[in-house]
Amino acid sequence: MSSDDYTMGSLAEPGLRATKILSQRGRSAMALGYKNIMWDIISDLWHSETNPEGYVSVGVAENVLLHDLLLEYIHSNTQLTANYLTYNDGSAGSNPLRKAIAHFLNRHMVPFQPVAPQHVVVTNGCSSAIEQLSWAFMEPGEGVLLGKPYYATFIPDLSLRSGAVVIPVNFDDTDPLGMDMFTRYEKAATEFEGRTGKRVRAVMLCHPHNPLGRCYPRAAIIKLMRLCQERQMHLISDEIYALSVWHNRVDADVSFVPFQSVLSIDTTGIIDPDLVHVLWGMSKDFGANGLRVGAIISQSNPGLQKALEATSLYSYVSGLSDRIVSSLLVDDEFTDRYIELNRQRLSDTYSFVVQLLRENDIQHMEGCNAGFFVWVNLGKKYLEANPESAHPTHLDDVISQKLLDNKVFLASGTAFGSEKPGWFRVVFAHPFPYLEEAMRRILLAVGPKT
C-alpha cells in the first residue's frame, strides 16, 4: 500500500477518496448515483401556489389520478394488530398478504393454473423482485436479454448487484412487440454466447410495455416461450401495468392488442413451467409506488421459492404496507370500482395529452392502450426550430438540458435504449392543469430560438 493511501485521510475530495475506500461494486453504484437526478427533481416539484419555481415532472412513472380515493380507503380500513409489529409470518410476506395477492390475481389475470399463496413471494417493490430473480438465476457475467426500448431502471435492477450482463436487443424496423421479435432475441443470445463463452440465462419482458404503452400478442409470447425452452432460458414477465389497460378513443385506424397475462397461457408442450415467472405489484395499477409492495409469482419452481425465502430478508415489506394491501386486495367491490375508474381517467388524460401534442405538431407513437406514458418525438420538433443546433448523436442530451433549463423533467430515449434519437417518454397520469403546464414548458424547450 502506498503512502498516498494514508495521507489522503478523511480530507480527500469525496470522489477521489471513494476510489480508496469503496469496492469496485461501490464505485459503480457511486457513478450511477451521480448520474441520477430523479431524486433531486421529485424533491422540488412544481405547485402553482406553494412552489411555482419547482420542476414539472412528467418523467417519473407515477399515477396520481386516484390518490384521494385510495387514501380515503386506507384511512377507513386500516387497523393494525400486534403481529404486524413483529416479524409476523416471515420475510416473504404474511400469510394474509400472499392469500390476498393470489385471490386478486386469480380474479384479474385469468391464470391457467390458479395462483396459490405458496406460489407468491412478496418483495418491497418490483425492482427488488427483479434483483432477487437476477441473483437467483445468473452467475456474474452471464446474460439476460432486454429488448429496446426498455425501462431504464431494468439495467441496474438486473445487473448492479448480481453481476449479470444485460444484453440490449436491437429490432431495427422489426416491431419489438410483433410476431417476429423472437428472432432478434435469438440473434442477440447467439452473438453474446459466441463472443463471451457465457450462457444467456433469461429474457426480461415488460408486459404491458414501458415505454411503448402496448401489450404483447399472446401468439408472440408463445413464440418467445418456445425460444426460451430451446435455450433453457427463464422468461420473466413484469406485469406491473396489467390492469392499467384502457380504451384508446383518439388514435384512428389502429388495431389494439388486449392484455393477456403470461399466467393465462397453458405451457404444456411449449415451455417447462419452472422457467416461467411473473411479477406484479401495487406501484402502478394502484398508484402506490410508496407502499413498496411487489410480488414474484412462480408456480412450478419450489427450489426457487426456497432460495427466495433465504434472500427475502433483504426485501422485507413493512408490517403497515402488508396490512394495508392484505385488506385492500380482498375487497372486490372496492378494487373493481377503483380499476374501472382508473381506466376511465387514464383514457381521458391520454386523450388530453394527444390533443396537446397534435395542436403543437409534436409527433407521437400511436397505438397506446396500456400504462400511463406516450412515446414522443421531441427531436423532430427541436430540429425544425433549431436546424443547426445539434448533431443527432447528441440530440437527446441537448434536449434534456433544454427541458431541465425550463424546469420540466422527461425520461430520455437515450436512457431507455431508444434506437432512434429524439424520442422521450411523457407520463400523462396527472390532472389536466399539470399536463398543460408541462406542455407549455416543453414547447419553450424545443421551440424556436429566442
VENGITA-V455846 format. One record per helix or strand of 2 or more residues. SS is the DSSP state (a for helix, b for strand). FROM is the first residue (numbers start at 1). LEN is the number of residues. If there is no record, write none. Layout:
# VENGITA-V455846
ss=SS from=FROM len=LEN
ss=SS from=FROM len=LEN
This chain:
# VENGITA-V455846
ss=a from=4 len=4
ss=a from=9 len=3
ss=a from=14 len=8
ss=a from=24 len=12
ss=a from=38 len=5
ss=b from=55 len=3
ss=a from=67 len=11
ss=a from=82 len=4
ss=a from=95 len=14
ss=a from=117 len=3
ss=b from=120 len=4
ss=a from=126 len=12
ss=b from=143 len=5
ss=a from=154 len=6
ss=b from=165 len=5
ss=a from=181 len=16
ss=b from=200 len=7
ss=a from=218 len=14
ss=b from=234 len=5
ss=a from=262 len=3
ss=a from=273 len=3
ss=b from=276 len=6
ss=a from=289 len=3
ss=b from=294 len=4
ss=a from=302 len=14
ss=a from=319 len=10
ss=a from=332 len=28
ss=b from=363 len=2
ss=b from=373 len=5
ss=a from=378 len=8
ss=a from=392 len=14
ss=b from=408 len=2
ss=b from=411 len=2
ss=b from=423 len=5
ss=a from=432 len=15
